[in-house]
Amino acid sequence: MSKTIKLKKGFNLNLAGKPEKKITEISQPETFAIKPTDFIGVDRPKLLVKEGDNVKAGSPIFYVKPFEDVKYVSPVSGEVVEIKRGEKRKVLEIKILADKTVEYESFKSYSVSDLAGLSREEIVNHMSQGGVWPSLIQRPYGVIASPEDTPKSIFISAFDSSPLAADYAFILQGKEQYFQAGLDVLKKLTPGLVHLNIDGDAEVAGVFSQAQGVEINKISGAHPAGNVGVQIHHLDPVNKGDIVWTTTPYFVAQIGRLFIEGKYDASKLVAIAGNSVSAPAYVKTYIGAQAGKLAEGNVESGKLRYISGNVLTGEAVGKDGYLGYYHNQISVIPEGDYEEFLGWILPSSTKLSFHKAFGLLSFLGGKKEFKVDTNTHGEQRSFVVTGAFEKVLPMDILPTYLFKAVLANDYDGMEALGIFEVIEEDVALCEYIDPSKNDLQKILRKGIDLVQHS
């Protein structure tokens, strides 16, 4: 039975630079990249290409043991021009000089009526070979799902409540058929429910409200209401030994197109947002596009930070960096590498603060849009217990004590305090409001790794 969840905790970052729902024409970047570092748990990829090789969209680039059948594939066609490595020859990026017209690998296609007759084994094999399997993320741990596991349920969040986020309904325009086909495929992977969670505070697009064969739930509240981890917590919690899979509406449509047309389609609409963007809007490109090229001619002057993803959880990639596999936006904001006179003591109504810490005028903000930069307005200091984390995380866990358990390497404490239910994005808001300026997302990942490999 569909449910309605109303969350009372959370905090919306109302930032300037929201993308307008229109598509800006751009010249496509010359190079694209697939980055093994985008995939948590992928430490030693086995390359299937070398520099100078020609590939098509959907050609396998690497795999990871022990799941050799799961292929990580090229988003475009062209020539492999560089395999960038880091310390100990760790593979960081495989760069591809793209063709002007994308050519595609050909995979087996099915009619819509055929999907219901496919076995789970056939679906897993087709998704693994067709490059779409890495779109499935396992909870707990937030790693690529194992083809050998059977999840108790699958979750899809149809809205993103993070700052300046792309609109999934806009992204999926014209892909409604693929989206429903993707849902039909996912239903075969679990004996439980496929949960499609929609925004209870906004008008819902037909592509979501008319979806068939899934449990449609309404989630209301401030960020992180759109985080799938929060939704799982309230609808089908992850306990020790449980497995739940998650994915996004974009990837559901990508899965559907693979089955219907036999094509790995990495094209996507990407939101170019942030208060350093002159005309925030969407551009059409492909997974792994060069960030600076997507925003070229559309940003202000000065020292800027290019972020693949949102400002809370995204990766600073720089102008020459590349769009992450799981990201639907490029956020561009000013660098905050400056010192402040009097810091938070100086009264101001222009700074966004959960604590109302920026002077007596901070309450005047109202519903205004705030311009932000990367300045943390303070340095790292001792871990201060304020009780604020519990006000922004709408889950029945105690984040302050969970972080302390991680720092103390307390395995039993971490498990008891809910580490199976959270990944980095779920505590990003805690990190933003933390007066101690701790890297809470990094601390949490340390704890997850400890528990996962214990």
VOGU-3710 file (C-alpha; in Angstrom, 3 decimals, decimal comma):
1> msktiklkkg> 0,000/0,000/0,000  1,333/3,425/-0,941  2,322/5,627/1,968  2,615/9,329/2,696  5,582/10,358/4,842  5,779/13,866/6,300  9,226/14,749/7,603  9,638/17,471/10,201  13,430/17,611/10,275  15,760/18,976/7,613
11> fnlnlagkpe> 16,999/22,225/6,128  16,715/23,635/2,618  19,668/25,545/1,208  17,918/28,171/-0,890  20,796/29,123/-3,173  20,962/31,531/-6,081  21,604/30,074/-9,508  18,745/27,606/-9,921  18,620/26,153/-13,454  15,799/27,357/-15,671
21> kkiteisqpe> 13,866/24,579/-17,394  15,219/25,213/-20,853  17,981/23,658/-22,935  20,957/25,796/-23,934  22,733/24,826/-27,128  26,443/24,146/-26,700  29,346/22,737/-28,647  29,984/19,249/-27,326  33,278/18,695/-25,476  36,027/17,074/-27,502
31> tfaikptdfi> 36,897/14,585/-24,758  34,887/12,480/-22,332  36,100/10,299/-19,490  35,023/7,290/-17,522  36,448/7,422/-13,999  36,805/4,245/-11,916  36,927/6,519/-8,859  33,223/7,295/-9,392  32,347/3,736/-8,413  32,713/3,018/-4,695
41> gvdrpkllvk> 34,418/-0,298/-4,125  36,165/-0,325/-7,508  39,820/-0,348/-6,461  41,636/-2,397/-9,097  39,841/-2,195/-12,438  40,998/-4,610/-15,135  41,366/-2,564/-18,309  40,040/-3,935/-21,575  41,421/-1,104/-23,727  44,713/0,662/-24,262
51> egdnvkagsp> 45,672/4,072/-25,608  45,010/4,300/-29,333  42,063/1,870/-29,324  38,810/2,871/-30,995  35,593/2,291/-29,079  31,862/2,728/-29,553  29,259/3,872/-27,042  28,698/0,722/-25,010  32,122/-0,821/-25,686  33,550/-2,398/-22,501
61> ifyvkpfedv> 36,357/-0,341/-20,936  37,079/-2,297/-17,756  35,682/-4,826/-15,317  36,300/-5,625/-11,671  36,850/-8,994/-10,035  35,060/-11,091/-8,919  32,180/-9,931/-11,147  33,892/-10,145/-14,523  30,583/-10,172/-16,425  29,723/-6,653/-15,227
71> kyvspvsgev> 31,196/-4,309/-17,827  31,917/-0,604/-17,334  31,462/0,868/-20,783  32,291/3,902/-22,888  29,699/6,718/-22,954  30,670/7,809/-26,498  32,477/6,517/-29,537  35,985/7,630/-30,420  39,641/7,002/-29,641  41,103/6,235/-26,225
81> veikrgekrk> 43,668/9,030/-26,009  44,852/8,777/-22,398  44,757/6,426/-19,457  45,521/8,671/-16,503  47,086/7,023/-13,470  47,837/8,148/-9,934  49,899/6,746/-7,087  50,807/3,057/-7,381  49,546/3,215/-10,973  45,945/3,535/-9,814
91> vleikiladk> 43,688/4,198/-12,809  42,016/7,592/-12,389  40,514/8,326/-15,813  40,155/6,774/-19,229  39,836/9,695/-21,655  38,130/9,335/-25,020  38,444/11,734/-27,954  34,846/11,671/-29,143  33,616/11,238/-32,709  31,429/13,974/-34,156
101> tveyesfksy> 28,625/11,431/-34,535  28,256/8,767/-31,860  28,299/5,146/-32,984  26,751/2,486/-30,765  27,484/-1,114/-29,906  24,549/-3,326/-30,808  22,909/-5,375/-28,052  19,895/-7,656/-28,180  16,562/-5,825/-28,100  13,132/-6,908/-26,859
111> svsdlaglsr> 9,567/-5,812/-27,455  7,679/-4,384/-24,476  5,526/-7,506/-24,353  8,646/-9,716/-24,191  9,925/-8,135/-20,976  7,475/-9,978/-18,741  8,745/-13,322/-20,029  12,421/-12,695/-19,315  14,039/-14,641/-16,511  16,008/-12,932/-13,769
121> eeivnhmsqg> 19,176/-14,562/-15,108  18,575/-13,164/-18,605  17,969/-9,682/-17,221  21,084/-9,705/-15,031  23,238/-10,915/-17,926  21,850/-8,332/-20,362  22,312/-5,463/-17,897  25,834/-6,612/-17,038  26,980/-6,872/-20,652  25,087/-3,745/-21,727
131> gvwpsliqrp> 26,842/-1,439/-19,270  23,869/-0,419/-17,107  24,457/-2,659/-14,091  26,664/-0,078/-12,256  23,560/2,120/-11,954  22,319/-0,192/-9,168  23,628/0,762/-5,727  23,383/-1,489/-2,699  22,375/-0,453/0,781  24,057/-0,939/3,169
141> ygviaspedt> 27,505/0,456/2,235  26,549/2,388/-0,946  28,561/0,108/-3,261  27,776/-1,365/-6,691  25,115/-4,056/-6,304  26,245/-7,661/-6,596  24,551/-9,680/-9,370  24,625/-12,652/-7,031  22,406/-10,970/-4,422  18,628/-10,622/-4,340
151> pksifisafd> 17,428/-7,407/-2,688  14,351/-7,364/-0,481  13,189/-4,219/-2,328  14,332/-1,568/-4,819  14,022/2,177/-4,238  13,877/5,044/-6,730  13,638/8,655/-5,590  11,796/10,651/-8,239  12,982/14,006/-6,856  16,237/15,518/-5,678
161> ssplaadyaf> 15,973/17,956/-2,762  19,666/18,910/-2,730  20,733/22,474/-3,602  20,243/23,551/-7,242  19,348/19,983/-8,208  18,241/18,943/-11,681  14,553/18,171/-12,187  14,089/14,486/-13,017  10,769/15,059/-14,789  12,445/17,562/-17,122
171> ilqgkeqyfq> 15,349/15,186/-17,712  12,946/12,384/-18,680  10,880/14,349/-21,208  10,382/12,121/-24,234  11,685/9,042/-22,388  8,446/7,946/-20,716  8,316/4,664/-22,642  11,877/3,792/-21,643  11,181/4,689/-18,011  8,216/2,314/-17,771
181> agldvlkklt> 10,193/-0,418/-19,526  12,996/0,061/-17,001  10,531/-0,324/-14,146  9,212/-3,541/-15,718  12,771/-4,886/-15,829  13,599/-3,931/-12,239  10,491/-5,673/-10,928  12,027/-8,969/-12,057  15,101/-8,446/-9,852  13,361/-8,496/-6,463
191> pglvhlnidg> 10,642/-10,575/-4,836  9,627/-7,442/-2,944  8,361/-4,040/-3,996  9,829/-1,439/-6,304  9,257/1,860/-4,473  8,919/5,019/-6,574  8,963/7,964/-4,185  7,563/11,312/-5,320  7,637/14,823/-3,870  4,548/15,323/-1,720
201> daevagvfsq> 5,066/19,095/-1,707  5,018/19,640/-5,468  3,019/18,863/-8,578  4,011/15,434/-9,843  4,746/14,779/-13,521  2,764/12,117/-15,337  5,863/10,023/-16,019  5,907/9,274/-12,275  2,255/9,461/-11,213  1,186/7,121/-14,033
211> aqgveinkis> 3,960/4,563/-13,540  2,663/0,997/-13,451  3,658/-1,965/-11,299  5,397/0,023/-8,558  4,574/1,341/-5,112  4,206/5,130/-5,382  4,875/6,892/-2,072  4,694/10,598/-1,228  7,523/12,154/0,775  7,114/15,678/2,167
221> gahpagnvgv> 9,650/17,853/3,926  12,881/19,777/3,622  16,184/18,382/2,390  17,226/15,544/2,750  13,667/14,366/1,981  14,760/13,493/-1,561  17,604/11,251/-0,366  16,772/7,637/-1,024  18,417/6,630/2,266  15,927/8,713/4,245
231> qihhldpvnk> 13,076/7,205/2,250  14,292/3,653/2,866  14,519/4,388/6,594  10,831/5,308/6,775  9,456/2,715/4,357  11,605/-0,432/4,558  14,550/0,006/6,967  17,855/-1,756/6,373  18,826/-3,988/9,267  21,921/-6,128/9,604
241> gdivwtttpy> 21,804/-8,812/6,915  19,283/-6,934/4,731  20,004/-5,802/1,178  18,163/-3,035/-0,640  19,030/-1,687/-4,083  18,619/1,895/-5,268  18,838/3,738/-8,564  17,655/6,999/-10,139  14,950/7,817/-12,722  17,629/8,645/-15,308
251> fvaqigrlfi> 19,172/5,208/-15,006  15,760/3,503/-15,044  15,125/5,054/-18,466  18,628/4,065/-19,588  17,928/0,455/-18,578  14,627/0,536/-20,470  16,246/1,801/-23,652  18,896/-0,916/-23,523  16,191/-3,579/-23,503  13,849/-1,963/-26,041
261> egkydasklv> 16,400/-0,695/-28,575  19,531/-2,696/-27,758  21,500/0,516/-27,237  23,583/1,858/-24,364  22,476/5,496/-24,291  24,657/7,753/-22,148  23,077/11,006/-23,347  21,618/13,175/-20,604  20,413/16,645/-19,726  22,778/18,249/-17,229
271> aiagnsvsap> 21,878/21,267/-15,104  24,477/24,056/-15,178  23,795/25,886/-11,919  25,311/28,101/-9,247  25,602/31,788/-8,511  28,655/32,101/-10,765  26,646/30,935/-13,796  25,289/33,774/-15,928  22,256/31,922/-17,286  21,587/28,721/-15,299
281> ayvktyigaq> 19,877/26,155/-17,519  20,301/22,643/-18,962  22,610/21,337/-21,652  22,416/18,083/-23,580  25,565/16,002/-23,417  26,817/12,557/-22,350  28,057/10,921/-19,171  31,677/11,903/-18,516  31,600/15,250/-20,336  34,300/17,837/-19,618
291> agklaegnve> 32,873/20,225/-17,020  34,421/23,462/-18,246  33,167/22,950/-21,806  29,585/22,520/-20,599  29,660/25,935/-18,897  31,925/27,687/-21,411  30,864/31,283/-22,063  28,218/31,059/-19,357  30,202/31,821/-16,204  31,395/34,957/-14,488
301> sgklryisgn> 35,046/35,937/-14,284  37,176/35,256/-11,245  38,462/32,228/-9,398  35,739/29,605/-9,604  35,152/26,089/-8,354  33,609/23,612/-10,777  31,722/20,914/-8,883  30,417/17,735/-10,457  27,182/17,284/-8,516  25,713/19,514/-5,826
311> vltgeavgkd> 27,563/21,754/-3,388  26,994/19,394/-0,442  28,160/16,061/-1,849  29,705/16,855/-5,233  33,319/16,501/-6,319  35,502/19,503/-7,104  36,749/18,545/-10,572  38,071/21,860/-11,870  37,446/23,399/-15,242  39,334/20,610/-16,992
321> gylgyyhnqi> 37,688/17,834/-14,995  34,812/15,578/-16,007  31,184/15,039/-15,073  30,769/12,136/-12,652  28,902/8,999/-13,656  26,095/9,549/-11,131  25,820/13,339/-11,452  23,164/15,352/-13,277  24,505/18,827/-12,553  27,583/21,007/-12,670
331> svipegdyee> 27,639/23,600/-9,880  29,870/26,646/-10,327  30,502/28,934/-7,350  33,311/31,322/-6,332  36,310/30,052/-4,415  36,247/31,219/-0,813  39,993/31,473/-0,285  39,940/34,688/1,720  40,018/35,747/5,355  37,036/37,491/6,939
341> flgwilpsst> 37,274/40,506/9,181  35,609/39,559/12,507  34,212/36,389/10,898  30,755/35,372/12,098  30,730/38,182/14,680  30,186/40,791/11,947  26,409/41,307/11,478  25,192/40,204/8,046  21,965/39,268/6,259  23,718/37,849/3,190
351> klsfhkafgl> 25,091/34,628/4,663  23,109/31,420/4,886  23,205/29,867/8,357  21,211/27,092/10,012  22,397/28,302/13,423  21,591/31,979/12,725  25,214/32,529/13,630  26,046/35,406/11,329  24,998/38,258/13,504  21,712/39,841/14,520
361> lsflggkkef> 20,578/40,385/10,904  20,600/36,714/9,897  16,870/36,325/10,658  16,068/38,796/7,872  16,939/36,240/5,191  13,389/34,925/4,846  12,916/33,194/1,504  15,704/35,049/-0,255  18,193/33,189/-2,412  21,704/33,210/-1,004
371> kvdtnthgeq> 24,945/33,497/-2,904  27,585/31,189/-1,500  31,236/30,402/-2,031  33,512/27,658/-0,706  34,607/29,500/2,442  33,874/27,396/5,547  33,745/30,478/7,818  35,973/28,827/10,382  38,677/26,248/10,863  38,517/22,643/12,046
381> rsfvvtgafe> 38,374/22,380/15,822  37,475/19,920/18,563  34,315/17,845/18,041  31,630/19,965/19,751  28,378/18,271/20,773  25,569/20,721/19,971  22,574/18,491/19,207  22,197/20,204/15,835  22,784/17,084/13,727  19,647/15,482/15,137
391> kvlpmdilpt> 17,610/18,503/13,953  18,488/18,091/10,274  18,656/14,297/9,880  15,084/12,905/9,729  16,066/9,398/10,783  15,755/7,609/14,112  19,491/7,406/14,670  21,921/9,461/16,743  24,446/10,880/14,268  26,667/12,563/16,866
401> ylfkavland> 27,240/9,301/18,693  27,600/7,413/15,413  30,459/9,696/14,351  32,101/9,283/17,748  31,791/5,500/17,464  33,560/5,639/14,094  36,366/7,778/15,507  36,746/5,286/18,349  36,717/2,261/15,985  33,771/0,921/18,008
411> ydgmealgif> 32,317/-1,743/15,688  29,430/-2,729/17,962  28,587/0,913/18,549  28,541/1,706/14,838  26,168/-1,163/14,123  23,876/-0,299/17,025  23,787/3,384/16,058  22,605/2,822/12,486  25,609/2,732/10,178  23,822/0,236/7,909
421> evieedvalc> 21,231/2,902/7,054  23,400/5,819/5,937  25,977/6,791/3,357  27,751/10,100/2,729  24,848/11,991/1,144  22,657/11,324/4,181  25,018/13,168/6,547  26,130/15,925/4,143  23,750/18,400/5,763  25,210/17,542/9,181
431> eyidpskndl> 28,629/18,394/7,764  27,353/21,709/6,411  25,996/22,873/9,790  28,836/21,405/11,881  30,397/24,225/13,947  33,515/22,057/14,351  34,062/21,920/10,552  34,743/18,182/10,551  34,741/16,166/7,340  31,800/14,055/8,465
441> qkilrkgidl> 31,260/12,375/5,095  34,844/11,121/5,128  34,483/9,975/8,729  31,323/8,043/7,869  32,945/6,330/4,874  35,791/5,233/7,129  33,247/3,628/9,434  31,390/1,973/6,562  34,640/0,491/5,248  35,533/-0,809/8,706
451> vqhs> 32,173/-2,517/9,162  32,002/-3,840/5,591  35,398/-5,525/5,748  35,285/-6,656/9,365
//
